[in-house]
Amino acid sequence: MSIPDRELETSPLGGAITRDGQTVMVHIYQFAGTEDEWTLEVVDIIAATSPRTRPSRPN
């Protein structure tokens, strides 16, 4: 069973964050055109990831 490619919508709240000399990239995204939950993914300097999913905020 194959999974179709889907477009992602990214949040402008993501980006690089540096604290105490350590920089990580924060990616916040959901499937475009849906009300799916947002996923927050933190990528550290050695490219290890730690994804987290939280419910969408009400509009």
Beta strands, then each sheet from edge to edge (+ up, - down):
strand 1: 8-10
strand 2: 15-19
strand 3: 22-31
strand 4: 38-43
strand 5: 49-54
sheet 1: 1+ 3- 2+
sheet 2: 1+ 3- 4+ 5-
end
